[in-house]
Amino acid sequence: MDWVHVMPAVTAAFIGSFVEFVEAFTIILAVGTVQGWRPALWGTAAGFALLAVLVLALGPLFTSIPLHALQLTVGVLLLLFGMRWLRKAILRSAGIISLHDETRAFQSETAELRSEIAAQAAAADWLASAAAFKAVVLEGVEVVFIVLAVGAGNGMIVPASIGALAAAVLVLSIGLAFRRPLAQVPENTLKFIVGVMLSAFGTFWVLEGLGQSWPGADFAILALACGFALAAWLGVRLAMIRRTATAGARA
């Protein structure tokens, strides 16, 4: 195991997890603001515990599958997952759908949580903890998928898990230090990067799973990433042209 193999897995897991944990932290912050940090942190800890159990339980299951079958299955799923992220990032960059606004999401979540707690005051702490738990688990399931998908195909589950854990620690540290939504995080840019990386990994492992080899071995992933990045950039330009043409026709 060397850095040539480890760094792509760690980087993909770190960036993908960072985006998901930023969205989860917005809800955790809302819980802490409305009901206090004790129930928020209890719910967060419970959510992380469940995610850890999922990784520990599913990791050995993945490693017991024949390598080529695992690479093919994970490659297809990873490619579909990465393309979904790329599609959203392209449409947001082109202005067709709005960018994700963490500040607005925080305000909406805070208002909704206050309403629920006011209606069930006796169970306020439980509701607050449940909201934080749900946020961590819902966003974290995608993190678990990224960790397993990026790491299972080439024995990199531990490095990928470290990347995801580092992202969680960084998001929580920054968020708790400033006590405000991480609205300045270039989330769409990060989704672009993750979409490109996951699509490149997926394409690479699909061919490997079919028993074929790529020229340049693992370095082919870099070429694939460049190809997907170029295709995504062209997709943004075409989507912007189409949006302009549609707006002109309506006018």
Phi, psi and omega in degrees: 000122179229176185294333178299324180270325186286315189299317178300320180293315180296316183295313180299316180293320182295309184293315179298318180291323180303313180299314182294319182288333174298317179293321178293321182296328178303319179287319178300318179297319178298318179297313180297324180290320184279315190242354182105163188277340181298304178296327179297315182287326176298313179296322178296314180298318179296321179296316179295324178298316179296319179296320178298319178298319179298315179297315181295325182282319185275335181304305179299327178297318180295319183288345179276348179280140176309139190304312183295319178296320179295315180298319180294313181296309180295322180300314179297313180297319181293322178296316178296319180296313180295320179294327177296316177296317180297319180301312180296318180296320178296313182295324177290319179296327180278354179082012181281321171238153187286152176291150178290128183249106182293327179295315178294322178296321178297314180297318180294315181294321179297315180296318180294319181293319178299320180296317180294318181291323178296325181283334181226065186300326183295333182249030187300312182296320180296317179297320180294314178298320180296322179295317178294318179300313181298319180298314181296317183290314183298313178287326183289335178300320177294325177297316178301317179299315180299314181300312182292318183291317180289323187267332188288329185292337182220029175070032184246028182296319181295309177300319179296321177296321178296319177299316179294318180296320178298321178296317180297315180297318181295313180298313181294322180294312180295315183297315181290332179290320184261342178053046177208157179300144180277065186286340183275354179293126180287073190299319183292324177296318178296321178294325174301311183298313181295318178301317178296314183294316181293321178296321179294314177301314182299313179298318180300314185283336175298312181292321177298320180294336177276004176086013179257161180244145178271142172299132181084003178055229186295338179294344176297335179300322179297316178296319178297319179298318178297320179296316178293324178296317178295316179298321179293319178298316177296323177299320178297314181298315180295321179294323178293319178297317180294319179297318180295317180296320179294318179295321178293323179293323180290327180289000000 
